[in-house]
């Protein structure tokens, strides 16, 4: 069993369907137009709404929440749906804030999704850092996730989370064979902090690809908010300029549409 369907709802929000399981990443379902504060004088306006509403979602077995404290990864409507999921996997600090069905995973801790008649899915928390060195006390904890199950042909499905390229991502490359990567892009920056980036730029994403070596990349979290400074066009231009070393296939999934991926 190696086929996965990825439905891009918008921003970082993706519905993953595999072997009868339904997993949702970073729920963001608020309408566009509102400005959200991110702390330390930073903020952003949501410019695009979700392609699906909460009422259109199927029953969810799990929510994979990279972090709970920024509204572009968990907004009010997304927060309201968390109790309806079987389990919410997130950072230990986030689980402490959320309570209920939230379970915290430190980097490299695992959680196993098991049910009769379905393949068991191993969820591995992977390191992420939402900014430059020493920024963690200001931006908070973030996690990625690697998903493994029997029958994968090319390797795990890896969700990077909001991260920059740092030693933790290089550790992912050493410890996990990645077949498909859902990369959080956008090159986030804020006027208050100048040129500092808080997520992958196009050039950094290509460096991640050369380190982690996925077969397929599905870009997410690069549109729909005013604090993103690099969208699809910038990434495609960087890929077109790249030379030396094989790059993965970039599969762009329009909001509201799905794609089948062999992992």
N, C-alpha and C positions, 0 to 999 in steps of 0.2 A: 504494500500500500504506500504509494509515493506521490499521488496527485493531490494537490492542494488548490483551493480556490481562494483568491484574495480579492475582496471587494473594497474599493477605496471610497469611504464615506465623505472624507474631507479632512484636511490638515493631517494630524497623526492618527486619525481614527480609521481603522481597517477591520473588517470582519474576515476572519480566517476560518474556512470550513475545511475540515480534514477528517476522514474516517468517521463521520457522524458527530464529531465535535464542532462546537461553534465558540470561537474565542474572539473577543473584541479588544482592540488596543486603544488606550488613551481616549476615553469617551468625551467628545466635544459636540454638543447638540444645540447650543444656544443659537438664537438668530443673530445675524450680523448687525453691525452699527454701534455696538457698545464699546467703550474704552475700559480696559481692565488694568489695574495696578499690579505690577510685578515685584514691588519692593525697591527700596533704595533709590526712589525717584524715577524709576523706569515704568513705562506703561506701553500699551499697544491697543489698537482698534481692530476688532474682528471685521474683516471686509467681505467674507463669504460664509454662507451658512452650510449646513450639512446637506448632502444629497438625499439622505434618508432621515426620517424622523425616528424618535425613540419607539413610537407605536408601530413602525414598520419592521423593527428588528425581530428576528426569531428568538426563542428562549436561549439564553447565554449560559454556557457551562462555566466560563471563566472570563474575567477581565484581566488583561495584562497592562498594568498601570505603571508607566516608567517613573512618574512622580505626580504627586497630588497637589502641589502648592503653586502651580502656574496654570492660569485659566486656559491657556492654549493647549494644555494637555488634559485638564479636567475642569470643565466649567460647571455652572450650576445644574444644568439639565443632565450632564453626564454624572455628576455626583448623585443626583436623585435616583438614577437607575442602578447604582452599584448594589443595593440590597437585593435586587432581583437576580443577580448572577449567582452561580453556584459558589464561586470563590473569587476574591479579588487578590491578585498577587502583585506586590509592590515592594518598596523599600521598607526596612524595619521602622524607620522614623515615620514614614507615611502610614504604615499599618497602625502605629500607635495613635496617630491623629484620627484615622478613620474609624477604627474599632470595627465592630460587627463581624462581617465575613471576610475582612481584609487579613491577609497573612504576609508578614514581612520576610523577605529573602535577602540576606547579605550576599555580596559577590561570591559566586561559585556554590552557593547553597541551591538545593534542588527541591522541586515539588513534583509529585507524580499524579497525573490525572488518569484515573482508572474507572472503568465501568464495564459491566457485562456486555459482550458483543461488540466492543470497540477496542481499537488498539490503544495501548497505554502510551501516554505522551509524557516524556520527561521534560520539565521546564527548568532551565538552568539560568539563574541570575548572572548576568555578565557585567563587568565594570563599565561605568560611564562617568564622565566628568563634564559638567555643563558650563565650561568656561576655561579660562587660563589657569595656570598653577596658582594654588593658594586661594582660589575663588570659592571653594566648597562651603566655607562658613557663611558666605553671602548669598550664594545661589541655591544651596541645599543639596540633598542627596538625590541622585538619579540612578536608575538601573536600566540595563538592556536585558534581553531574554534570548536564549537559544532553545529551540524546540527540537527534540529528537524523538523518533518513534521507529518501530520496526519497518523494514522495507525501503528506507530511504536510499536512493541510488547515488545522489551526489553530495549529501551531507545535510547538516542541520538548517533549519529556517532561523535566521538570526534577525532580531529586531534591535537596532543599535541604540534606540533611545536618543534623547537630546545630549549629544556629546561632541567633543572635539577629539582629534587624534592625539592620543597620549599612550603611556605605557600599558594602561589597562586594556586598550583596544589591541595593542600588539600581543597581549597575553591571550586574548580571544583567539588570535591567529595561531598561537602555539598550542592551545588546548582544545579547540573545536574545529572540525572540518565543516566549513560553511558552504552549503549549496546555493541557497538563495538568501539575499540580504534585503531587509526593509530598512533603508537608510534614511534617517532624519537629516534633512539638508536645510537650506535657507540662509546660511551664513548670518545668523542673527547678530545684530548689534543695535546699540541705543545711542542717541546723541550725548547722553550724560557720560558715557564711558568711552567715547571716541572710537578708535579703530578696533577695540577688543571684540573678538567674536565669541559667541556662546554656543554655536552649533557648527556643523561642517560647512565650509565653503566648497565650491565646486572643485578647486584644486586639492583641498584636503580630502574630499571624497574620493578622488582618484588615487591619492596616496593610500587611503584606507583599502581601496580595492586591490592595490598591488600588495598590501600586507596580508589581508584576510583571504584574498583570492576566491571570492564567490563566483559561481557560474552565471548567476542572474542577479541583477539589482533592481528592486522596485523602489523608486524614490517616493518618499512621503514627507509631509510636514515642511513644504517649501512654498506654500501659497495660503491665502486666506487671512493673513494678518499683516498689519502695517510694519511690524518690526523685522520682517523678512526682507533681505536686500538682494538675494540671488534666487531667481526662479528657474523654471525649466530652461529658458533660453540660455542662461548663463552656464548651466551644467552641460547642455548639449554643445555649446561652443567650446567648453573646456575639453570635452570628450573628442571633439573634432580636431582640436589642436594637439592632442596627446600623441606622443610617439614613444616607442620603446616599451616593450612588455605588453603582453596580452591583457586586454580589458574585458570585463564581463559584458553580457548583453544587458542594456538598460531598457526596462519595460515600464513605460509610462501608462498608468492606469487612470483614465479620466474619472473625476468624481461621479459616483453613482454607478460605475461600471465595474465589472469583475474580470479577472483573468485567471486561467488555469496555469499552474506552474508544476513541473515535475521536479521534485526535490530529491 
